[in-house]
Structure formats: C-alpha cells, structure tokens
Amino acid sequence: MINQPKILVIDDEPLMRISITDALIAEGYDVKGVETGRDGIDLVSKNSYDVIITDLRLPEVDGIEILKASFKFSTKAKVVMITAYGSVDTAVEAMKQGAYDYITKPFSMDELLIVVRHLMEFRKLEYENLELREKIDEKYTFEGIVGSSGKMQEVLKKVKVVADTASTVLITGESGTGKELIANAIHYHSSRKDNPFIKVSCAALPETLLEAELFGYEKGAFTGALKQKKGRFELAHTGTLFLDEIGEISPAIQVKLLRVLQERQFERVGGNETLNVDVRIICATQRDLKKEVQKGIFREDLYYRLNVVPIHIPPLRERKEDILLIAASCIKKFSSQNNKPIEGISDKAKELLLNYPFPGNVRELEHAIERAAVLGNNKEIQPADLPDDILNFYHNDSIRISYSEPLSKAIEHFEKGYIIKAIGEAKGNKTLAAARLGISRKTLWEKCRNYGLEKAK
C-alpha cells in the first residue's frame, strides 16, 4: 500500500522554503522544511523520504553532501536540486552522481510541481513492481504454474533455460492458456527481476495512442500533450517489456518496433532526441504470426526478430491430466477467499470437468471453480454447482441416464456423446474426428445423421 508521499525541503531562503512547502502541502503531500544542510542530513538519517528538494548552494553543507547522505540513509529518496543559472554545470554533475532532476532559478511554482508529479508517477510504478516482487513466491514461481502433463513440463523446462538470458521470447497459445503467467515467470527468474517489469496490451489501444504509450511524447507533440511523458520502453529500461497481443499492432508500429529491436534506439513522438534503451522483450499472441506473414499482414523481418525463442502453451483440452490439479488449486484459493469449507470435487463433477473441452482454457476453468465455490453449499463441488456450458455439453442429457433404460438406449446415449466430444476436439473437422474414432468418414456422417448431429462441431 502506498502511504502519503513524504517530502523534505532544504533552503536557507525563508520565503523560498515556505513558498515551496505551502505549495506541496496544498497538493496533498506530507512536507517538512528546514533551513540548513546539517538539519536536512539529520532528518534524512532518522526518517524515510520519497523526495528531497534542496538548494544546491547552502552554507557549510551543500546540496551535493545532502545527495550523498540520501544514498547512505534514505536510498529510495529522489533528490531534486534548485540552482541558480550560473551553477547549472554543477547541477548537471549532481545528476550524474544520482540526482533525479534540477530546476533553475527563477522558476514558477507550477514548474516545480510538474517535476514532483512526474516523480510521484515514477514512485507509483516502483511500488507496483515491489508489490509484484513480493508475490513471486506465492504466484510466479515455476512451482506455482500448475501443470504435471508432459506438454506443460516441456514449457516450464524451456522457461527455466531462457529466463536468465537477454533473448527475445514469443509466447503463443489460445486465449486463457496463461501466456502472461509464463511471461511473469521468465522475468522474475531473470537477473532483471529487481528492475521494472512493464506490460502493454497492444490490442487495447488504437495505433496513435499505442505509439505514444510505447515511445512517449514531447510537450506539444499533439493536441493535449501538455507535458513530456516517458513511454513504456523508457520506463522499462534495464528491465523487461511485455507486449501482449503483439499480432494486433499496425504496420506503422511494426516498423518502429523493428528499429528498437535492431538498434535499441527510438525517439519520443514529436521529439528529435535519440534515446538508447536496454530492454528485454517478451511478446505474446493468440494469432498464428507465420500465417499472418504469409498473408502480408505481419512483417517477416519483425517476426523473426520476435521469434528468437518460441514458447507455445498447449490448450487445456490437450493436457486433461492438468484439469483436476488446476481445479484443486483454485478450490484452495477461492474457498479461502469466500470463507467456504470446500474440500474437493464429487466424482460426477470430476467426470464433467474431464470431459468438457474448455474453449476458454485455464481462465474458463478458474471462473467455473470460483462460481462453484461462491454458489455451492456442500463440502464437495457438485455438478449443479458448475456453469451451464459444462452441464449442457452433452446434448443428449447423458448425466440423467438411469438403469431402468434398455442397454441399447444407454449405448446410443454414450455413442452420441462420444461423437460430439470427438468432433469438438477436432474443431469440427469430421475427417480428423473419424480417424480418431477409428471409423470411416462415411460411417461418421451416417451416425451424425441418425443422431441429428449434421451441424455438430
């Protein structure tokens, strides 16, 4: 949780010190103002500050000494130097030594407040990354990614190998398979884990906004650009940038992204300054980018730049041995959250889960278990607690077959449900479904006609 930001102001000019202090208090900050550098260092040694605003030239102890003290006693504090025009060179040197920024006299109070607001945005981002790091052991360890199937073990094996490298990773898989979770695991098991981990959903923003979001912009670059803003590449410097749904970006953004990958350089929108960046790129998509390249939708050169280390996450229907493991993990989580004493899943509910193809993959399974945990009133999840999509998967209502029916009728129920399942797993390809069932396509067609399944998919 982010507490009220604490700011220390050090200036030997009473009017300047009081003006700055009052303006910052009006912005909602917790502010302390002192007159001398010695008083400032004494406070820094005893308290934790988010921002230290200090005059560069002070009697006895100057701003450089205060900067050094901040490194020693208050490592999270960002130091802003106030300097006269003739001392700019010294202020620049202070920035080389670790100061966050400097501002020259005379200045407007709005100018100083903008610097502080930028700092607070940066501080918020740091706290968000800290919260993510604190969750590593709970959520982002390899062991936390549930999957005992051979296919998932291969995925995790590749993650372990690639994590602590600088290679670009392209994660593919259907929606809901856990691509972002794999990206998290890669970052948090790399040497960059203590540095920024920035995420961008490329599908959520139109082209113009995505460009500004990725590369930042200069003041006045477009209508509404009232101040300079750093982009996600800049914020991710020395860390990792996760580009989700990379297949959705426009050709124009593809060109700019290719340049960053090739040269590790870019310019902010509306700017001329070339910025160098050290960023590890992880991308994810549910699209088949190779087919997109063949169609001319996605650049071939960019595809090969992104596809250095491909990691494909199989859909849940291809690793059914993971279904009950994931369900058990979800029960533990959601029963605790909702104060429900759920101990497991009934055999009939297990059967329904194992036979359902889960088009929404792990995300759909998690939502199904959460629903059951919230609405169920038994120690075990029952079929009635599951969503209708799972209950109604078999169109022949096979869960209501009773022993009073003739064996021939029961066989028909089973065969019909088995055919529906086979066609569903083959994604409507009846030739493939027939091969898996061990019958000819003609035989499958006849059975579908007899059971009223001509449109089965």
N, C-alpha and C positions, 0 to 999 in steps of 0.2 A: 504493500500500500504506500502511495506517495504522500508524505506529510507536507504541511505548508512550507514552501521554499524559504530557506534562511539566507539572508544576505548581510554581509559586513561591508560598511562604507568607511574608508580611511582617507581623510582630507584635513589639512591643517587650516583651511579657509572655512570659518564657521558658516558663512552664508551658502557656500557651495555645498558643504556637507549636509546642512539642514534641508536645502532645496532637494537634493538627490534623495535623502532619506524620506522626506514627506511624499515625494512623487512615487517612490517604490511602495510605501505603505498604502497609498491610495490604490495601487494596483493589486493589493492583497498579499503582499509579501511580508515576512517577519524580518524586520530590518533593525540593525544596530549600527550606530555611527560613533566613531572615535576620532580623536584629533591627531594622535601621534602614531608613528610606525611601531614604537615599542608597545603601546597599548593594543595595537592591532595584532602583533605577534603573540602577545599574552592571551588574547581572546582566541586566536587560531589554535593555540596549543591546548586550550581547555574545551573548545566547542567544535562542532562539525558544521561547516557552512557549505552551501551549494554554490554561492557566488561571492567573490571578494572584489570590490571595486575600490581601487586605490590610486591616489595621485602618484605619479612616477617620482616626482621630486618632493621629498619630505625631509625635515631636519633630522639629523642623526641617523635614522634608519629609513632608507628609501624603498621605493616600490620593488626593486629587484630583490632586496632582502626579504620582503614580505612574500614575494613569489617563491623563494627558496623555502621559507617557513611553511608555505601551503603544501609543498611537496613532502615535507617532513611530518607535519601534524594533521593535515586535512587533505588527504590525497584526492578526494572526489571533488574538491572545490575548483571552480573555474575562475581564473583571475582576469579582470578587465582593467587595463591601465588608462589613466587620464593623464594626458601630456600636453604641454604647450607645443606650438608648431615647430619651434626650434629644436625640440627634443625627439622628433619623430624617429630619427635613426636609432636612438636608444630604445624607443618603444618597439621598433621592429626587431631589435636584438632580443628584447624581452620575450617577444612572440617565438623567436627561435629557441628560447630557453623553456618554452612551455606555456606562456600566457595565452589565453584564449583569443583576446582581441584588444585593440586600443582605440581610444577616441580622443580627438584633438580639441583643445580649447581655441576659440569659444565654440560651444555646441548647444544645440537645442535639447531640451529635456526629452522630447519625442525621439530624438536620435539615440539617446542612451537607452530609453525604454525599449526600442526596437531590438537593440543588441541583447538586452536582458531577456526579451521574449524569445528570441532565437535560441538563447541558452537554455531556456526552460523547455523548449521543444526537444532539444538535444538531450536534456536531462530526463524527460519523459521516456524517450526512446531507450536510454541507458537502463532505466528502471524496468521497462518491459523486457529487455534482454536479460536482466538479472532475474526476473521472475521466471523466465523460461529456463534459465540455467538451473534454478532451484528445483525445477520439475524433472530434471534429466533422469535421476534415479527412479522416479515414480513412473514416468511415461515414455521416455525416449531412449532407454537402454535397449540393447538388442533383445534382451530377455523380455522386455515389455511389449515387443511386437509379437503377438500371439500367432503361432504357426508351427506345427510339428510336421507338416507334409513335406515331402521331398522337394517340391517346387519352391516352397517358401524358404526352406533351408538353403537352397541354392541362391535365392535372392539375398538372404542375410549373409551368406558366405562372401558374395560379391561386395556387399556393403562394407563389410569389415576390411576387405582388401583395398577398396577405393577411398575409404573415409579420410585417411590422413595423407592424401595426395592433393595436388593442385588441379587435377584433371577435371574437365567439364563433364557433368553427368546428365544423361537424358533418361528420365523415368517415364515409362509408358504403362498404360493399363486403363481399363474401363473406369468410369466414374464410380467412386465409392470403394475402390480397392485399397486405398491407403497410401497414395503417392506422396502426400505431404508428410505423413508419418515417416516414410523412408528418407525423405529429404532432411527432416529433423535429425534422424539418427546419424546420417552422414555428417552433418555439420557438428553435432555435439560429440562426435568421436574423432574429430579432427583437431589439429593443433590450432585451429582458428576458433575453437569453441568459446573462448573468453572474449571474442571480438563480435561485432554486430552480425546478426542474422536477420536480413531484411527480406520480406516477402511481398510479391506483387502478383495480383490476379490480372493477367493480361486480357481476359475475357470480360472483365467488369468495367473497362474504361474505353471510350472511343479513342480513335487514333491521336487526335490533338492533345487530349488530356493524358494519354498514356506516355506520349513523348515528353511532356512536361514533368510527369511523375518520375520517369526513368532518369532523365538527364538534368532536371531542374531548369530554372529560368532566371533571367536577369530582370531587374526592375524595368518596367516599361516595355517588356518583350511583346505584350499583347494587352488588350483591354482587361483591366482587373489585376494586372501584375504590378501591385503597388510596392513590392519589395522583392529583393532577391530570395530565391528559395533553392535549397540544395535538393538534388534528385536522389533517387534510391541508389544509384551507382555510387554517388559521392558518400552517402550515409553508410554504405556497406563496405567502405574502404578498409582493407586488411581483414575483412570478414567474408561472409557468404551472401550471395544474392539468389533467392529462389524465385524463378519466373514460372508461375503456374499457368497452365493452358497456353503454352508458347505457340501452339499451332494457330491461335486466333489473331496473331499480330499482322498488321497490314504490310504490303511490300515496302512502303517507305520506312517503317520502323525496322523491318528486316535489314535494310541497307545500313542503317545507323548501328544496329546491334552487331552486325558483322564487323564493322570497323572497330568497335570496342573490343570484341573478341580477338581481332587480329593485332591491334596496336595498343590496346589498353589505354586509349585516349578518347576524349569526347569534349564537346563544348556544350554549355548550357544553352537552352533556347534563347535566342536574341543576344548571345554573347560571342565574343571573339577569342577569349582566353581558352587555350587548350589545357585541359586538366588530365593528369595522369592518375590512374586508379589501379589498385591491387585488390581484385575481387575474384573469389571462386564462384563459378556459375553452376547452379543446379536448375535444370528445367524439367517440366512435367507436361504431359499431354495425353488426352484420350484419343487423339487423332492418329492415323497412320501417316506419318510425315513422309515416308518413302513414296506412298501413293500421291500425296499432295505435291511432291516434287515432280512426279511423272505428269501430273495434270497442269503443272506450271503455276500452281498456287503458292508453293513454298520454294525459296531459293535453294538450289542444290548445294552451293558453297557454304551457306549458313547451316544447312542440315548436317553436313559432315563436320563442321566446327562444333556443333552441339552434340553430335552422336559419338563423342570420343569414347565414353564408357556407357553403353546402353544397359539399363536395368528394366526388365519387364516384370510387372506384378500380375500374376495369373488371376483370373476372376474366381470368385468363391465357389462357383459350380465345378471348377476344375480341381479343387482341393477340399473336397467334402469332409475329409478327416479333420479339418480345422474348425468346422462349424460348431461342434459341441464345446471345443476348447474356448473359442471366442465367446460363445454364449455363456459359459461358466464364468469367464472373466467379467462379462457385462452384468451378470446377476450379482456378483460381489460388489461391483461399483454402484449399481442402481438401487439394490436393496438397502445399502448403507445410506445413500443419499435420501431415500424416501422413507427410511425407518421401517422397512418391511422385512419380516423374518423369513425370507425365501431361501430355501436350502438346495433347490435343484429343479430339474425338469422331469415331468412324468414321461414314461416310456412312449405313450402315444404322441405327446407333443414333440419328443425327440424324433420320432418317425416322420412327423410332418416337416420338421426343420430339415432333416436329412434328405427328404425327397423334393424339397422346393428348390428351384434353380436360382433364386436370389438375383434377379436382374439388377438390383441396386447394390449388390455385393455386401461388403462388410458394413457399410453405412446402414443399409436396409436391415441387416441382422441386428445391429445395435439398437436401432429405433424399435424393432419388434420386441426385443427383450426389455427395453425401457418401458414400452407400453404395457407389457405383461406385468412388470414389476409395480407399475403405478395402479393398474386396474385390478390385478389379481388379488384374491383373498385367501389363497392356500399357501401352504409351505412349499409346494411344488407348482411350477408353471403348468397349467393345463391347456389342452387345445383351445378351449373357449377364450383363453387369455390372449391368444395370438391374433394378429391382424387378419382381416377377411381375405386378403390376397393369398395368404398361406392356407387358410382354411378352405378356400374355394378353388385351390389349384386343380384338384381333380374334379372335372365337370360332372363326373358320374356319382358324386357324393359317396365315394367308397368308404369313408370313415363310418358310415351308418349301416354297412352290411351286417346282417345278423345270421346266426347259424340256422335260422328257420328257412333260409332260401336254399334252393337246389344248388348242388355243386356246380352245375353248368352255368348258372347265373353268376355265381361268385367268380368263376373263371373269366367270364365276359367282363365283369367289373374290373378285375385285375388287369386283363389284357388291354382294355381300353385305357386305363390309367397309365399303364406301362408305355403304350404307344404315344400318348400325349407327352409323357416325360421325355421320351427319346426324340420326338420331333422338336420339343422345346430346347433341349440341349444341343440339337443340331441347327438351332436358329432357323427352323422352317425348311431346311434342306432335306427333302424326303429321300433323296438318293443316299445321302450320308446316313440318315436315320435307319433306312432299310439295311444298309451294310452293317451298322452297329447291332441291329436286331437279328441279323443272320437270315434275312428273308429277301426275296426279290422286290424291286420297286413296284412291280405289278401287284404282288401279294399285299404289300403295304397299302397300295391305293385301294384295293378291294376292301381291306379291313377298315380303312378310313371311311369308305362309302357306307359300309354296313353299320358303323358306329356313329355316322353323322359327323365325321371329322374332316370333311373335304377341305375346310378352311383352317385346319389345325396348324399352329406354328409353334 
